[in-house]
Amino acid sequence: MSSSESVMNRIRFISTQSNSEPCTFTEAMTRGLAPDGGLYLPNRFPVLSGKFWNGIEDLSLQEIAYQFTEPYFETDDQKKLIHEVIMDALDFDAPLVRLHDNLYILELFHGPTLAFKDFGARFMARAYAGLHDRKHGELTILVATSGDTGSAVAHGFFGVEGTRVCLLYPSGKVSPLQEKQMTTLGKNITALEIEGTFDDCQKLVKQAFNDEDLRNKKNVSSANSINIARLIPQSFYYAYALAQLRKKFGNKHRPVFSVPSGNFGNLTAGLIAMKMGMPVSRFIAATNRNDIVPNFLKSGNFDPKPSIQTISNAMDVGNPSNFERILKIFNGSIDEIRSNIWGKSFNDDQTRKCIKDTFQNTGYIADPHTAVGLLASDVYMKQTGDELPLVVLSTAHPAKFGDIVEKEIGQKVPVPARLEECMNRPKQSVKMKNNYDLFREYLLANN
Ligand SMILES: *Cc1c(COP(=O)(O)O)cnc(C)c1O
C-alpha cells in the first residue's frame, strides 16, 4: 500500500451533523461534542476478519477489546498505550449466564460501581490520561451529576495519574447509596456538594467550560456520556457474549440482544459491533414508560418528551441523545432501522411483577433495569416464535436498587463487598453555595 493510500484508509471521526472537520480518536475524545453540536462516529467501521469472528470463542474480553480498538490508532506507541488502557480498565468479568432454555443474561455489573457504565468510564479515564495533550499539566474533569454517572466517572478516574475529578451534585437530592459512592473515594476525586438543583450544577460546569480565562489557566474537560470514548468500550462485551455463547453453551446461532435503554448509548454500541461484522439477528430496544424510540419504530416519528420518573430511573430519558447516531449508522433509513431494532415499553407495575416472577420461577434476582430487558425479550419471543438465543443485558446489580427489589422477592439482596465497604467509609464533600465565582476560585486554588 502506498503512503497516500494508507492516509486515505485512516479512520477519522466525523460529526453526525456532518459540518465539523474529521478528527482523530484523541481529538474526538477531548472535544466530547463536535464543534457543530453533533456527536462523533467513525467515518467507517473497521470490519474484523472472518478469522477473528470464527475464532472468537477462544478470546478473552481484553483480547476482543484490543482487536476492536486497535484500528482507530496509527502509531505503535498509541497501540501499545491503548493495550495498557484495556488491560488495566477491563480487569473484571462480564459473565454470560443461562436463565432457561434459550434465554441468557449478560451480567455487566461486576465493575466497581456495579453498573455497566464502569466499562465506558474506566476505559475513557485511562485513555484520557494517556493520550491527552498535557501542555497545561494536570487534567481536571468536571462532572455535574444527579447520581449514577458521577459515581461511574469518579471510580473510573480514581487513582489515574495526571487527572483530577470534580463532581458537582445537588445537596440532599441524590440517594444515600449514590452519595456514598461519590464521596468516599478521596485521592484525586473531590465531591462538591452544591446547595441547589442538578440544573444548577450543570450550569456551573457549563460556565466553567465557557470561561476562557479559566481554560487558559487550567486544563478542564468533561466525561459526558455522549463521548465516543465511552461508547466504543461498550461494544466489546457484545462480542464477548457471542464468544461465551459458543464456548460455554455450544450455541452457534446468531443471538438477539435485548438492551434496557435510556439514552441509547448501550444499544448504539451493539450496532457498532454489528457493523464490525458481529453475527447478530436483532436488537431489542427495551424501555420503561419513556417510550420515544419504541414509538418511533411504530410511527416513524421521533417525538421527544419531558422525561417520566420510573423505578428504572437510569433510563428516564425523554430525548435520547444517541438516536442521532442510530439514524446516521443506518443512513437515515427507517426500514433498515426497523429490520435491525425491535422495541417495546413497559410500566413500573409490569417491571415489579417481572422481578417477582423471575425470582419465583428461576431464583434469579434482576434489578429494575434488567427486568425491563427481560419483559421485552419475553414479548419478542412470543410474538416472533424465534428459537434463537436471546441475550438480555443486565445493566446493574440488584443490590443497587435493593429497596425496590427486596419488596418483590421478599428477602434481602446480598450486598457485594465492594459496595458494603463504601457504605462504611465516612463521607467527604466540600459544601458550596450555588455561585460561579466561588466555584471558579475553588478550581484555581486547588492545583
Ligand atoms: C445508564 C443506564 C442504562 C441506560 O443506558 P443507555 O446507554 O443510556 O441507554 C440502563 N441501566 C442502567 C443501570 C444504567 O445505569
The ligand as an SDF file (V2000), in Angstrom:
LIG
                    3D

 15 15  0  0  0  0  0  0  0  0999 V2000
  -27.3000    4.2970   32.0990 C   0  0  0  0  0  0  0  0  0  0  0  0
  -28.0860    3.0740   32.4130 C   0  0  0  0  0  0  0  0  0  0  0  0
  -28.9860    2.4840   31.4830 C   0  0  0  0  0  0  0  0  0  0  0  0
  -29.2970    3.1120   30.1500 C   0  0  0  0  0  0  0  0  0  0  0  0
  -28.2230    3.0330   29.2530 O   0  0  0  0  0  0  0  0  0  0  0  0
  -28.2050    3.9380   27.9430 P   0  0  0  0  0  0  0  0  0  0  0  0
  -26.8950    3.7000   27.3300 O   0  0  0  0  0  0  0  0  0  0  0  0
  -28.3920    5.3440   28.4260 O   0  0  0  0  0  0  0  0  0  0  0  0
  -29.3460    3.5050   27.0960 O   0  0  0  0  0  0  0  0  0  0  0  0
  -29.6170    1.3090   31.8290 C   0  0  0  0  0  0  0  0  0  0  0  0
  -29.4200    0.7270   33.0330 N   0  0  0  0  0  0  0  0  0  0  0  0
  -28.5860    1.2550   33.9500 C   0  0  0  0  0  0  0  0  0  0  0  0
  -28.4500    0.5820   35.2580 C   0  0  0  0  0  0  0  0  0  0  0  0
  -27.8820    2.4340   33.6740 C   0  0  0  0  0  0  0  0  0  0  0  0
  -27.0560    2.9610   34.5980 O   0  0  0  0  0  0  0  0  0  0  0  0
  1  2  1  0
  2  3  1  0
  2 14  2  0
  3  4  1  0
  3 10  2  0
  4  5  1  0
  5  6  1  0
  6  7  2  0
  6  8  1  0
  6  9  1  0
 10 11  1  0
 11 12  2  0
 12 13  1  0
 12 14  1  0
 14 15  1  0
M  END
$$$$
